[in-house]
Amino acid sequence: MDTLTAPATGVLPIHAITTGAHPLPDIKHPQSRERGYSAHLRRILLYSHDTYGLGHLRRNLAIAGHLLRTIDQLQVVLVSGSPVASRFSLPRGLQIVSLPPVVKVAPEAYNARDNEIGFGVVSRARAAIIADVARRFRPDVLLVDHAPLGMKGELLPTFETLRRDVPGARIVLGLRDVLDDPDDVRRAWDAEGILARIEQVYDRILVYGSPDILDAASAYGIVGSARERVSYCGYISRVDERPLAFPRPVAPSGARYVLGTAGGGEDGFEALLATVQAATALDLDALIVAGPLMHREGRERLVADAAKAGGRVQVVDFVPDMDEAMAGASAIVTMGGYNTLCEAVASGVPTVVIPRTWPRREQAIRARLFEERGLVRVVEPGDDLAGRLAPRLREALGDRRRLVPGIDLHGARRVREALLGEAAAAARQRASVSGRASLAAPSLATA
């Protein structure tokens, strides 16, 4: 095994693994706070394909942060395709290895973000980097976010590497509550043989949701022995970091404000423009977070329309702490992405959702499930969006009570517990393999 060292926290460039310029950390004898796990919860590798938006990255940062805050001397490496990972405040001790970024252009269709590089070259490079990270880092547990085989099957070489070179390594799949329309997911999984691969590869399946909201295993056809490996963790949020009743800061003017956010912003222009226009029509203060991935023309249009509000509407690209921005708001207008919706519900601030409906219906399905439980209000995208948003926003502003989350938001804690269990299983398997090897080796006393 290569001996590797690295700074305590940081985003490693693409060449970090291939050239060794910024190699990965080496761990000698880490100790955990957890009794019974002191010798073997050492290394966790997180994979996040990050082909669109910020959702996968933010979810993995929440998981990594909770792990690193609650377990001593744990090494966590996140392999991510996000082009903006460095914009976030990273959990102390986390290493991020950046993959060549790609962008989704249609269901299961991608292009390299760098138009001068062919997708085939980028795809092969990503697969090679991930497998090399796994070989060098030798994780106890690999946690795969959302895509069972990775983007276009890029994890297949990594699975082979782990099974061959890292005895006992456990492979865990993390699925958000809603993937897409269940019929569409089943068709796609059948065409690609995903269920058979899940059965063969994964030791555990964690669903980041609750079966009383959506039974993902049944919805997506996970049956047989794979179904027995499914655990529902609840929704991942930051409520285990801070109390639900956040102090609610106010805008510099002392006024409350409407917060408009659409995650990374790549497809959030229409929702945010409607928020600017509705806030202006209602004569409200508003903070609009365009997102670091919004195209330049869209941001310029938002700024131009916000200027018509006489300074009451501000447009920014990014806020480092979205929880704090939400806590200070009188109402939130957002799209229906997993992380933003969980954070909005956790904040207790009345929320209006304008969900994405293409290329997947995931956001629309989640938004309606949450609306059925009185957690949010939903406005479908389409014609006269600002006109239809304004009355729902007025209703939300009239909701003076602080909403009590009606869903389980302690998912990070349960993911941690599951990974502890899988790491313990990995240690037992390694010990068993080592014991058999020792018995098979010739004795020096009798040789």
C-alpha positions in Angstrom: 0.0 0.0 0.0 1.2 3.5 -0.8 2.0 5.7 2.2 -0.1 8.9 1.8 -0.2 12.2 3.6 -2.4 15.3 3.1 -3.6 18.5 4.8 -6.3 18.1 7.4 -9.1 19.6 5.2 -9.3 20.6 1.6 -10.4 20.0 -2.0 -7.8 18.0 -3.9 -7.4 18.7 -7.7 -8.0 16.1 -10.3 -4.3 15.3 -10.6 -4.1 14.6 -6.8 -4.5 10.9 -7.2 -3.0 10.4 -10.6 0.3 12.1 -9.9 0.5 12.0 -6.1 1.0 15.8 -6.0 -1.6 16.0 -3.2 -1.8 12.4 -1.9 -4.4 11.1 0.5 -4.1 10.7 4.3 -2.5 7.7 5.9 -3.9 6.4 9.2 -1.9 4.4 11.7 -4.0 3.5 14.8 -7.1 5.7 14.9 -9.4 5.6 17.9 -13.1 6.2 18.0 -15.3 7.5 20.8 -17.6 4.5 20.2 -17.0 1.6 22.5 -16.4 -1.6 20.5 -15.3 0.3 17.4 -12.0 1.8 18.6 -9.8 -0.3 16.3 -11.7 -0.6 13.1 -13.8 2.5 12.2 -11.0 4.1 10.4 -11.8 5.1 6.8 -15.0 6.0 5.0 -15.1 6.9 1.3 -18.1 8.8 0.0 -19.0 9.0 -3.7 -21.1 11.8 -5.1 -21.4 12.0 -8.9 -22.7 15.6 -8.9 -23.7 16.0 -12.5 -26.4 18.6 -11.8 -27.0 21.1 -9.1 -25.7 21.0 -5.5 -28.0 18.5 -3.9 -25.8 15.4 -3.8 -22.8 17.5 -2.6 -24.7 19.2 0.2 -26.2 15.9 1.4 -22.7 14.3 1.5 -21.2 17.2 3.3 -24.0 16.9 5.9 -23.2 13.2 6.4 -19.5 13.8 6.5 -19.8 16.7 8.9 -21.9 14.7 11.3 -19.4 11.7 11.2 -16.4 13.9 11.7 -18.0 15.8 14.6 -19.0 12.7 16.5 -16.2 10.2 15.9 -12.6 10.9 16.9 -9.7 10.2 14.5 -12.0 9.2 11.6 -10.8 9.7 8.1 -13.4 10.6 5.5 -12.7 11.2 1.8 -15.4 12.5 -0.5 -15.0 11.9 -4.3 -17.2 14.6 -6.0 -17.9 15.8 -9.5 -19.1 19.2 -8.3 -17.3 22.2 -9.9 -18.1 24.4 -6.9 -17.2 22.2 -3.9 -14.5 24.7 -2.8 -17.2 27.4 -2.3 -18.6 25.5 0.7 -17.4 25.6 4.3 -16.0 22.1 4.6 -16.2 20.0 7.7 -13.0 19.9 9.6 -10.9 16.9 8.6 -12.8 16.2 5.4 -10.8 15.6 2.2 -12.5 16.1 -1.2 -11.1 14.7 -4.4 -12.5 16.6 -7.4 -13.5 14.6 -10.5 -13.6 16.2 -14.0 -17.1 17.8 -13.9 -19.9 16.8 -16.3 -23.4 18.2 -16.8 -26.7 16.4 -17.3 -28.3 17.4 -20.6 -31.1 14.8 -20.7 -32.2 11.7 -18.7 -29.0 9.6 -18.5 -27.2 11.8 -21.0 -24.2 13.9 -20.1 -21.6 16.2 -21.5 -18.2 17.4 -20.1 -18.5 20.9 -18.6 -15.3 21.7 -20.5 -16.5 21.8 -24.1 -13.0 21.2 -25.4 -12.9 17.7 -23.8 -14.9 14.8 -25.2 -17.3 13.1 -22.8 -15.6 9.7 -23.4 -12.3 11.0 -22.2 -13.8 12.6 -19.1 -15.8 9.4 -18.3 -12.8 7.2 -18.5 -10.8 9.6 -16.4 -13.4 9.8 -13.7 -13.7 6.0 -13.4 -9.9 5.6 -13.2 -9.6 8.3 -10.5 -12.4 6.8 -8.3 -10.9 3.3 -8.5 -7.4 4.6 -7.7 -8.7 6.5 -4.7 -10.4 3.3 -3.4 -7.2 1.3 -4.0 -5.0 3.9 -2.2 -7.4 4.9 0.6 -8.5 1.3 1.4 -11.8 2.3 3.0 -13.7 0.3 5.6 -16.9 1.5 4.0 -17.8 3.0 0.6 -21.1 5.0 0.7 -22.5 5.6 -2.8 -24.9 8.5 -3.2 -28.0 8.0 -5.4 -26.5 6.3 -8.5 -26.0 2.5 -7.9 -23.4 2.1 -10.6 -22.2 5.7 -10.6 -22.6 8.1 -13.5 -22.8 5.9 -16.6 -21.4 2.9 -14.7 -18.2 4.7 -13.6 -18.2 2.8 -10.3 -17.8 -0.7 -11.8 -14.0 -0.6 -11.7 -14.1 0.6 -8.1 -16.3 -2.3 -7.1 -13.8 -4.7 -8.6 -10.9 -3.0 -6.9 -12.5 -3.2 -3.5 -13.5 -6.8 -3.7 -10.0 -7.7 -5.0 -7.7 -5.5 -3.0 -9.5 -4.4 0.1 -10.8 -7.5 2.0 -13.8 -6.8 4.1 -14.7 -3.4 2.6 -18.4 -2.8 2.9 -20.3 -1.2 0.0 -23.4 0.8 1.0 -26.0 2.6 -1.2 -27.7 5.8 -0.1 -30.9 6.6 -1.8 -32.9 9.8 -1.3 -36.6 9.4 -0.6 -37.9 10.1 -4.1 -35.8 9.1 -7.2 -38.4 9.8 -9.9 -41.8 8.5 -11.0 -41.7 4.9 -9.8 -42.7 3.4 -13.2 -39.9 5.4 -14.9 -37.4 4.2 -12.3 -38.4 0.6 -12.7 -38.2 0.7 -16.4 -34.7 2.3 -16.3 -33.5 -0.1 -13.7 -34.8 -3.1 -15.7 -33.1 -1.9 -18.9 -29.8 -1.4 -17.1 -29.9 -4.5 -14.8 -29.6 -2.2 -11.8 -31.6 -4.4 -9.4 -29.4 -7.4 -10.1 -26.3 -5.3 -9.5 -27.7 -4.0 -6.2 -28.3 -7.6 -5.2 -24.7 -8.5 -6.1 -22.8 -5.5 -4.9 -24.4 -3.8 -1.9 -24.1 -4.9 1.7 -26.6 -2.3 2.9 -29.1 0.1 1.3 -29.9 3.3 3.3 -33.0 5.3 2.3 -32.8 8.9 3.3 -36.6 9.2 4.0 -39.4 7.5 5.9 -41.6 4.6 4.7 -44.8 6.4 5.9 -44.1 9.1 3.4 -42.9 6.9 0.6 -41.9 3.2 0.8 -39.0 3.4 -1.6 -38.2 -0.3 -1.6 -41.7 -1.2 -2.8 -42.0 1.8 -5.1 -38.8 0.9 -7.0 -39.1 -2.9 -6.9 -36.3 -3.7 -4.4 -37.3 -7.2 -3.3 -35.8 -10.5 -2.0 -32.6 -10.5 -0.1 -31.9 -6.9 -1.2 -35.1 -5.8 0.5 -33.8 -7.2 3.7 -30.8 -4.9 3.5 -32.9 -1.8 3.3 -32.9 0.6 6.3 -35.0 3.8 6.4 -32.9 6.6 8.1 -35.3 9.5 8.1 -34.5 12.8 6.4 -31.0 14.2 6.5 -30.8 17.7 7.9 -28.7 19.7 10.4 -31.0 19.5 13.4 -28.5 17.3 15.2 -26.0 20.2 15.0 -28.2 23.0 16.4 -31.7 23.2 17.9 -34.8 23.4 15.8 -35.7 26.9 17.2 -32.8 28.7 15.5 -32.4 32.4 16.5 -34.0 34.3 13.6 -31.6 37.1 12.5 -33.1 40.0 10.5 -32.0 41.8 7.4 -29.6 44.8 7.9 -32.6 47.1 7.6 -34.2 45.3 10.6 -37.0 44.0 8.4 -38.0 40.5 7.8 -37.6 39.2 4.2 -38.7 36.6 1.7 -35.9 34.2 0.8 -35.8 32.8 -2.7 -33.5 29.9 -3.4 -33.1 27.3 -6.1 -30.1 25.3 -5.1 -27.2 25.6 -7.6 -29.4 27.7 -9.8 -28.8 25.9 -13.1 -32.6 25.5 -13.7 -33.9 27.9 -11.1 -34.3 31.1 -13.2 -38.0 30.9 -13.7 -38.8 30.2 -10.1 -36.5 33.0 -8.8 -37.7 35.5 -11.4 -41.3 34.8 -10.3 -40.2 35.3 -6.7 -38.6 38.7 -7.5 -41.8 39.7 -9.3 -44.2 38.5 -6.6 -42.1 40.1 -3.9 -42.1 43.4 -5.8 -45.9 43.2 -6.4 -46.5 42.6 -2.7 -44.0 45.4 -1.7 -41.8 43.0 0.3 -38.1 42.8 1.2 -36.5 39.8 -0.5 -33.2 38.0 -0.6 -32.7 36.1 -3.8 -29.9 33.5 -3.9 -29.3 32.9 -7.6 -26.9 30.0 -7.0 -23.3 29.6 -8.2 -24.3 27.6 -11.3 -26.9 30.0 -12.7 -26.1 31.2 -16.3 -25.0 34.8 -16.6 -27.9 35.9 -18.7 -30.4 34.7 -16.0 -28.6 36.4 -13.2 -28.5 39.7 -15.1 -32.2 39.5 -15.7 -32.8 38.8 -12.0 -30.7 41.8 -11.0 -32.5 44.0 -13.5 -36.0 43.0 -12.3 -34.9 43.3 -8.7 -33.7 46.9 -9.3 -37.4 47.8 -10.1 -38.2 47.2 -6.4 -36.2 50.3 -5.3 -33.6 48.4 -3.2 -36.0 46.1 -1.4 -34.9 43.0 -3.4 -31.3 41.9 -3.3 -29.8 39.2 -5.6 -26.7 37.3 -4.5 -24.9 34.3 -6.0 -24.3 32.3 -2.9 -24.7 32.3 0.9 -22.3 30.1 3.0 -24.9 29.3 5.6 -28.4 28.6 4.1 -29.8 27.6 7.5 -29.1 31.0 8.9 -30.6 32.7 5.8 -33.7 30.6 6.2 -34.0 31.2 9.9 -34.1 34.9 9.3 -36.8 34.8 6.7 -40.5 35.4 7.1 -41.2 33.0 4.2 -39.2 30.8 1.8 -39.8 30.3 -1.9 -37.8 27.4 -3.3 -37.7 24.5 -5.7 -38.3 21.0 -4.5 -34.8 19.6 -4.1 -34.2 17.2 -1.2 -31.7 19.2 0.8 -33.4 22.6 0.5 -36.8 21.2 1.4 -35.4 19.3 4.4 -33.7 22.5 5.6 -36.8 24.6 5.0 -39.0 22.2 7.0 -36.4 22.1 9.8 -36.3 25.9 10.0 -40.1 26.0 10.7 -40.4 29.0 8.3 -43.5 28.9 6.0 -42.4 27.6 2.6 -43.8 27.8 -0.9 -42.4 25.2 -3.4 -42.1 25.6 -7.2 -40.9 22.1 -8.1 -38.9 21.1 -11.1 -40.9 18.8 -13.4 -38.3 17.9 -16.1 -36.2 15.9 -16.8 -37.4 14.1 -13.6 -40.6 14.5 -11.6 -38.7 13.8 -8.4 -39.2 17.3 -7.0 -42.9 17.5 -7.9 -43.6 14.2 -6.2 -41.7 15.1 -3.0 -43.4 18.6 -2.9 -46.9 17.0 -3.1 -46.0 14.4 -0.4 -44.9 17.2 1.9 -47.9 19.4 1.0 -50.2 16.5 2.0 -48.7 16.7 5.5 -49.1 20.4 5.7 -45.4 21.1 5.6 -45.3 23.3 2.5 -47.5 25.0 -0.1 -47.0 24.1 -3.8 -47.2 26.2 -6.9 -46.7 24.3 -10.2 -44.4 25.9 -12.8 -46.0 27.3 -15.9 -47.7 30.4 -17.3 -48.3 33.5 -15.1 -46.1 31.9 -12.4 -45.6 35.2 -10.5 -49.3 35.9 -10.5 -50.1 32.5 -9.1 -47.2 32.6 -6.6 -48.2 36.0 -5.1 -51.4 34.8 -3.3 -49.7 31.6 -2.0 -46.8 33.8 -0.7 -49.2 36.1 1.0 -50.8 33.1 2.7 -47.4 31.9 3.9 -46.6 35.4 5.3 -49.9 35.4 7.2 -48.9 32.1 8.9 -47.5 33.6 12.1 -46.9 30.3 13.9 -43.6 28.5 13.7 -44.2 25.2 11.9 -43.3 22.1 13.8 -41.6 19.6 11.5 -43.9 16.6 10.9 -41.1 14.3 9.6 -38.1 12.6 11.0 -35.1 14.9 10.4 -32.5 12.9 12.2 -31.2 11.0 9.2 -27.5 12.0 9.6 -27.5 10.4 13.0 -29.0 7.1 11.7 -26.6 7.0 8.7 -23.8 7.3 11.2 -25.1 4.4 13.2 -25.5 2.3 10.1 -22.0 3.1 8.9 -20.6 2.2 12.4 -22.3 -1.2 12.0 -21.0 -1.8 8.6 -17.4 -0.8 9.6 -17.7 -3.3 12.5 -18.7 -6.0 10.0 -15.7 -5.1 7.9 -13.4 -5.4 10.8 -14.8 -8.8 11.7 -14.4 -10.0 8.2 -10.8 -8.8 8.0 -10.0 -10.5 11.3 -11.5 -13.7 10.0 -9.5 -13.5 6.8 -6.3 -12.7 8.8 -7.0 -15.6 11.2 -7.4 -18.1 8.3 -4.2 -16.8 6.7 -2.3 -17.3 10.0 -3.5 -20.8 10.4 -2.5 -21.6 6.8 1.0 -20.1 7.2 3.8 -22.5 8.2 5.0 -22.3 11.8 8.5 -21.1 12.3 8.8 -23.4 15.3 8.2 -26.6 13.2 9.4 -25.5 9.8 
